[in-house]
């Protein structure tokens, strides 16, 4: 599949020169730790980079997007019943761990795009896989509905997307420059 990574132009040049991509390990990452890509949506990747360049932390100064050919490998696919059930089970077990420790579970703040609970659950699921001797997931795939709504009464959000978190960098088969024509919002 093709994925698109919104980033700073310096990061893009590093990637295009075969330097390794540094995984994100924020406690609010939607799909847990990994290297994030927008599936089949270069324009949304660029929009993300532009949004990030306007934030106070400014990890992106000059926004751009690079494309990647990704083999999903062994994928925790949150668009399937099996993937969702595994995640729900991990959540139930994580609740018990936090309760035993006398700690509150992390909380998502969807208005700010902070998915601390989701991140904790998915990272815990990966730990469970390892502890149980099961194979590690190479990638995680999820669908996200983001508001505002596309039109009044719609179930579609303006920023709907499918996101991929690559946990195994060997699944990234190649990186490429995105043609300007693929970033035209009128196309």
Residue frames as qw, qx, qy, qz and C-alpha x, y, z in Angstrom:
[[0.000, 0.890, 0.456, 0.000, 0.00, 0.00, 0.00],
 [0.359, 0.483, -0.054, 0.797, 0.99, 3.62, -0.33],
 [0.426, -0.749, -0.406, 0.306, 1.32, 5.77, 2.77],
 [0.281, 0.723, 0.007, 0.631, 2.17, 9.41, 3.20],
 [0.602, -0.440, -0.375, 0.550, 4.22, 10.92, 6.01],
 [0.040, 0.934, 0.105, 0.340, 3.67, 14.60, 6.81],
 [0.742, -0.405, -0.096, 0.526, 6.90, 16.09, 8.13],
 [0.096, -0.872, 0.182, 0.445, 9.47, 18.88, 7.97],
 [0.677, 0.697, -0.222, -0.080, 11.35, 19.26, 4.69],
 [0.011, 0.670, -0.730, 0.131, 14.65, 18.38, 6.44],
 [0.632, -0.118, 0.725, -0.245, 13.14, 15.11, 7.69],
 [0.813, 0.512, 0.169, -0.221, 11.82, 14.38, 4.20],
 [0.443, 0.753, -0.486, -0.012, 15.28, 14.84, 2.70],
 [0.298, -0.466, 0.809, -0.200, 16.77, 12.51, 5.34],
 [0.763, 0.145, 0.571, -0.266, 14.17, 9.87, 4.47],
 [0.730, 0.665, -0.039, -0.153, 14.76, 10.25, 0.74],
 [0.295, 0.705, -0.632, 0.125, 18.48, 9.73, 1.43],
 [0.804, -0.051, -0.592, -0.017, 17.74, 6.41, 3.18],
 [0.025, 0.304, -0.656, 0.690, 18.26, 7.62, 6.72],
 [0.228, -0.341, -0.907, 0.097, 16.04, 5.74, 9.18],
 [0.345, -0.597, -0.248, -0.680, 12.68, 7.14, 10.22],
 [0.044, 0.132, -0.725, 0.675, 12.44, 7.79, 13.95],
 [0.311, -0.501, -0.787, -0.180, 9.25, 6.26, 15.40],
 [0.297, -0.555, 0.074, -0.774, 6.89, 8.45, 17.39],
 [0.465, -0.186, -0.804, 0.320, 6.62, 7.51, 21.07],
 [0.236, -0.315, 0.159, -0.905, 4.25, 10.20, 22.33],
 [0.119, 0.149, 0.886, -0.423, 1.83, 9.12, 25.05],
 [0.458, 0.480, 0.324, -0.675, -1.04, 10.48, 22.93],
 [0.168, 0.290, -0.728, -0.598, -0.35, 8.77, 19.59],
 [0.738, 0.060, -0.035, -0.671, -3.60, 7.33, 18.22],
 [0.931, 0.145, -0.300, -0.152, -2.23, 3.92, 17.33],
 [0.832, -0.481, 0.139, 0.238, 0.54, 3.61, 19.91],
 [0.311, -0.666, 0.470, 0.489, 4.23, 3.81, 19.15],
 [0.712, 0.315, 0.553, 0.297, 5.26, 3.71, 15.51],
 [0.158, -0.204, 0.372, 0.892, 6.04, 5.55, 12.30],
 [0.386, 0.566, 0.558, -0.468, 2.83, 7.23, 11.13],
 [0.077, -0.016, 0.636, 0.768, 1.44, 7.35, 7.60],
 [0.558, 0.371, 0.232, -0.705, -1.82, 8.51, 6.06],
 [0.529, 0.133, 0.807, 0.227, -3.09, 5.70, 3.82],
 [0.357, 0.462, 0.647, 0.491, -3.55, 6.72, 0.16],
 [0.041, -0.934, -0.351, -0.045, -3.92, 10.39, 1.09],
 [0.591, 0.116, -0.074, 0.795, -0.91, 12.61, 0.32],
 [0.061, -0.640, -0.134, -0.754, -2.93, 15.80, 0.61],
 [0.671, -0.694, -0.176, -0.191, -4.04, 14.94, 4.17],
 [0.811, -0.199, -0.128, 0.535, -0.40, 14.19, 5.05],
 [0.338, 0.351, 0.030, 0.873, 0.56, 17.66, 3.83],
 [0.368, -0.715, -0.208, -0.557, -2.39, 19.25, 5.67],
 [0.800, -0.535, -0.218, 0.163, -1.21, 17.56, 8.88],
 [0.660, 0.000, -0.063, 0.748, 2.33, 18.90, 8.39],
 [0.058, 0.544, 0.129, 0.827, 0.95, 22.41, 7.81],
 [0.594, -0.703, -0.236, -0.312, -1.21, 22.16, 10.96],
 [0.826, -0.370, -0.170, 0.390, 1.78, 20.96, 12.99],
 [0.500, 0.263, -0.011, 0.825, 3.91, 23.85, 11.73],
 [0.185, -0.652, -0.118, -0.726, 1.42, 26.29, 13.30],
 [0.743, -0.572, -0.348, 0.028, 1.55, 24.70, 16.78],
 [0.316, -0.912, 0.248, -0.081, 3.53, 26.19, 19.64],
 [0.782, -0.390, 0.431, 0.224, 6.01, 23.29, 19.78],
 [0.472, 0.790, -0.271, -0.282, 6.80, 23.69, 16.05],
 [0.701, -0.255, 0.626, 0.228, 8.40, 20.32, 15.36],
 [0.575, 0.438, 0.532, 0.441, 7.73, 21.10, 11.70],
 [0.115, -0.594, 0.027, 0.796, 9.07, 24.39, 10.36],
 [0.328, 0.381, -0.481, -0.718, 8.75, 23.81, 6.61],
 [0.726, 0.102, 0.583, -0.350, 5.86, 21.39, 5.98],
 [0.418, 0.384, -0.665, -0.485, 6.01, 18.73, 3.29],
 [0.882, -0.045, 0.353, -0.309, 4.99, 15.13, 2.70],
 [0.122, 0.445, -0.841, -0.281, 6.83, 12.06, 1.45],
 [0.884, 0.043, -0.150, -0.440, 5.34, 8.86, 0.13],
 [0.232, -0.427, 0.870, -0.080, 6.25, 5.32, 1.10],
 [0.734, 0.047, -0.583, -0.346, 5.57, 1.85, -0.20],
 [0.381, -0.382, 0.674, -0.505, 4.51, -0.20, 2.82],
 [0.565, -0.074, -0.805, -0.166, 3.98, -3.92, 3.24],
 [0.576, -0.569, 0.092, -0.581, 1.56, -4.18, 6.18],
 [0.265, 0.276, -0.885, 0.265, 2.98, -7.56, 7.17],
 [0.346, -0.419, -0.817, 0.191, 1.36, -8.89, 10.34],
 [0.080, -0.369, -0.057, -0.924, -1.13, -6.07, 10.88],
 [0.001, 0.431, 0.731, -0.530, -3.30, -5.25, 13.87],
 [0.045, -0.287, -0.503, -0.814, -6.17, -4.06, 11.70],
 [0.110, 0.293, 0.599, -0.737, -8.70, -2.02, 13.65],
 [0.507, 0.182, -0.257, -0.802, -11.08, -2.15, 10.70],
 [0.579, -0.009, -0.784, -0.223, -11.70, -5.85, 11.41],
 [0.760, -0.531, -0.130, -0.351, -13.67, -7.61, 14.12],
 [0.887, -0.107, -0.283, 0.350, -10.59, -9.62, 15.15],
 [0.406, 0.333, -0.224, 0.821, -8.44, -6.51, 15.58],
 [0.349, -0.566, 0.018, -0.747, -11.14, -4.68, 17.50],
 [0.865, -0.422, -0.223, -0.154, -11.75, -7.66, 19.81],
 [0.766, 0.028, -0.313, 0.562, -8.03, -8.00, 20.59],
 [0.135, 0.422, -0.168, 0.881, -7.92, -4.30, 21.45],
 [0.600, -0.545, -0.111, -0.575, -11.04, -4.54, 23.63],
 [0.903, -0.273, -0.299, 0.147, -9.50, -7.48, 25.52],
 [0.555, 0.193, -0.278, 0.760, -6.28, -5.51, 26.05],
 [0.201, -0.549, 0.041, -0.810, -8.33, -2.59, 27.40],
 [0.794, -0.493, -0.204, -0.291, -10.08, -4.88, 29.92],
 [0.856, -0.140, -0.272, 0.416, -6.76, -6.26, 31.11],
 [0.334, 0.369, -0.175, 0.849, -5.16, -2.81, 31.28],
 [0.463, -0.637, -0.092, -0.609, -8.07, -1.62, 33.45],
 [0.884, -0.413, -0.216, 0.044, -7.22, -4.37, 35.95],
 [0.690, 0.120, -0.211, 0.682, -3.54, -3.38, 35.98],
 [0.031, 0.504, -0.076, 0.860, -4.34, 0.27, 36.67],
 [0.663, -0.587, -0.164, -0.435, -6.92, -0.65, 39.31],
 [0.887, -0.260, -0.260, 0.280, -4.44, -2.92, 41.10],
 [0.526, 0.165, -0.158, 0.819, -1.90, -0.08, 41.06],
 [0.158, -0.724, -0.474, 0.477, -4.50, 2.37, 42.37],
 [0.152, -0.291, 0.283, 0.901, -4.05, 4.62, 39.36],
 [0.557, 0.606, 0.285, -0.491, -6.60, 6.22, 37.04],
 [0.695, 0.321, 0.512, 0.389, -6.55, 5.13, 33.42],
 [0.169, -0.186, 0.271, 0.929, -5.25, 7.67, 30.92],
 [0.376, 0.676, 0.511, -0.374, -8.00, 9.70, 29.24],
 [0.420, 0.364, 0.496, 0.667, -8.47, 10.71, 25.61],
 [0.084, 0.660, 0.190, -0.722, -9.03, 14.39, 24.84],
 [0.544, 0.421, 0.631, 0.358, -10.58, 14.12, 21.39],
 [0.160, 0.965, 0.188, -0.087, -11.08, 17.89, 21.11],
 [0.133, -0.858, 0.435, 0.238, -7.30, 18.28, 21.18],
 [0.782, 0.464, -0.404, -0.096, -6.51, 15.10, 19.25],
 [0.059, -0.531, 0.784, -0.316, -4.84, 13.51, 22.27],
 [0.874, -0.069, -0.354, -0.325, -5.43, 9.77, 22.45],
 [0.104, -0.564, 0.736, -0.360, -3.66, 8.86, 25.69],
 [0.754, -0.087, 0.538, -0.368, -6.05, 6.02, 26.54],
 [0.878, 0.456, -0.025, -0.142, -5.96, 4.54, 23.03],
 [0.380, 0.699, -0.577, 0.183, -2.16, 4.79, 23.00],
 [0.356, -0.447, 0.730, -0.374, -1.86, 3.06, 26.38],
 [0.862, 0.105, 0.380, -0.320, -4.22, 0.27, 25.32],
 [0.813, 0.555, -0.173, -0.035, -2.46, -0.41, 22.03],
 [0.209, 0.663, -0.668, 0.267, 1.02, -0.29, 23.55],
 [0.565, -0.297, 0.661, -0.394, -0.23, -2.67, 26.27],
 [0.915, 0.294, 0.138, -0.241, -1.59, -5.01, 23.60],
 [0.600, 0.642, -0.465, 0.112, 1.88, -5.12, 22.03],
 [0.156, -0.530, 0.739, -0.384, 3.41, -5.97, 25.43],
 [0.798, -0.045, 0.458, -0.388, 0.83, -8.74, 25.90],
 [0.847, 0.483, -0.189, -0.117, 1.71, -10.20, 22.50],
 [0.349, 0.627, -0.642, 0.270, 5.36, -10.34, 23.54],
 [0.392, -0.389, 0.683, -0.478, 4.70, -11.73, 27.02],
 [0.851, 0.111, 0.374, -0.352, 2.48, -14.46, 25.58],
 [0.478, -0.254, 0.733, 0.412, 5.13, -15.43, 23.02],
 [0.578, 0.665, 0.473, -0.024, 2.94, -14.35, 20.11],
 [0.547, 0.277, 0.264, 0.745, 4.41, -12.68, 17.03],
 [0.100, -0.501, -0.161, 0.845, 4.81, -8.91, 17.19],
 [0.450, 0.793, 0.406, -0.059, 2.55, -6.80, 15.01],
 [0.539, 0.118, 0.266, 0.790, 4.45, -5.13, 12.19],
 [0.052, -0.249, -0.201, -0.946, 1.83, -2.43, 11.68],
 [0.111, 0.494, 0.716, -0.481, -1.39, -1.06, 13.15],
 [0.013, -0.259, -0.511, -0.820, -4.18, 0.28, 10.94],
 [0.024, 0.524, 0.694, -0.493, -7.15, 2.36, 12.08],
 [0.079, 0.604, 0.496, 0.619, -9.96, 4.47, 10.68],
 [0.196, -0.381, -0.423, 0.798, -10.60, 7.87, 12.21],
 [0.056, 0.770, 0.523, 0.362, -13.63, 10.11, 11.79],
 [0.348, -0.256, -0.232, 0.872, -12.63, 13.69, 12.48],
 [0.096, 0.873, 0.471, -0.085, -14.94, 16.63, 12.78],
 [0.475, 0.279, 0.272, -0.789, -16.14, 19.07, 11.70],
 [0.650, 0.344, 0.674, -0.067, -18.77, 17.25, 9.69],
 [0.336, 0.084, 0.592, 0.727, -18.55, 17.35, 5.91],
 [0.256, -0.331, -0.324, -0.849, -22.09, 18.75, 5.74],
 [0.473, -0.212, 0.416, -0.747, -25.02, 19.10, 8.15],
 [0.885, -0.009, 0.194, -0.423, -26.41, 15.70, 9.17],
 [0.685, 0.488, -0.541, -0.025, -23.43, 13.85, 7.67],
 [0.900, -0.413, 0.109, 0.085, -21.62, 10.92, 9.27],
 [0.763, 0.340, -0.019, 0.550, -18.49, 11.96, 7.32],
 [0.377, -0.812, -0.024, 0.445, -15.92, 14.27, 8.84],
 [0.361, 0.908, -0.192, -0.095, -13.82, 16.78, 6.93],
 [0.038, 0.711, -0.700, 0.042, -10.62, 15.05, 8.08],
 [0.955, -0.072, 0.233, -0.171, -11.64, 11.37, 7.92],
 [0.353, 0.676, -0.643, -0.073, -8.66, 9.15, 7.29],
 [0.982, -0.130, -0.113, 0.072, -7.05, 5.77, 7.58],
 [0.067, -0.848, 0.509, -0.131, -3.81, 5.86, 9.50],
 [0.932, 0.085, -0.310, 0.166, -1.02, 3.32, 9.62],
 [0.354, -0.815, 0.452, -0.077, 1.55, 3.06, 12.40],
 [0.817, 0.357, -0.441, 0.107, 4.53, 1.06, 11.23],
 [0.684, -0.674, 0.270, -0.067, 6.22, -0.71, 14.14],
 [0.798, -0.135, 0.440, 0.390, 8.64, -2.75, 12.05],
 [0.113, 0.766, -0.252, -0.581, 10.67, -0.40, 9.80],
 [0.267, -0.165, 0.846, 0.431, 11.47, -3.32, 7.45],
 [0.380, 0.584, 0.713, -0.074, 7.85, -3.00, 6.26],
 [0.224, 0.875, -0.038, -0.427, 8.76, 0.30, 4.61],
 [0.832, 0.207, 0.398, 0.327, 9.98, -0.86, 1.21],
 [0.451, 0.239, 0.230, 0.828, 10.85, 2.54, -0.22],
 [0.041, -0.742, -0.315, 0.591, 10.30, 6.28, 0.11],
 [0.412, 0.384, 0.484, 0.670, 9.53, 8.68, -2.73],
 [0.036, 0.185, 0.054, -0.981, 8.84, 12.33, -3.50],
 [0.331, 0.595, 0.700, -0.213, 5.19, 13.08, -3.95],
 [0.275, 0.335, 0.450, 0.781, 4.45, 14.75, -7.30],
 [0.091, 0.131, 0.206, -0.965, 2.99, 18.24, -6.91],
 [0.464, -0.115, -0.499, -0.723, -0.03, 17.17, -8.97],
 [0.531, -0.305, -0.789, 0.045, -0.96, 14.71, -6.16],
 [0.266, -0.337, -0.513, 0.743, -1.14, 17.59, -3.71],
 [0.164, -0.155, -0.267, -0.937, -3.63, 19.65, -5.69],
 [0.249, 0.229, 0.745, -0.575, -6.82, 19.88, -3.62],
 [0.549, 0.418, -0.014, -0.724, -8.86, 20.60, -6.76],
 [0.258, 0.290, -0.852, -0.350, -7.93, 17.29, -8.43]]
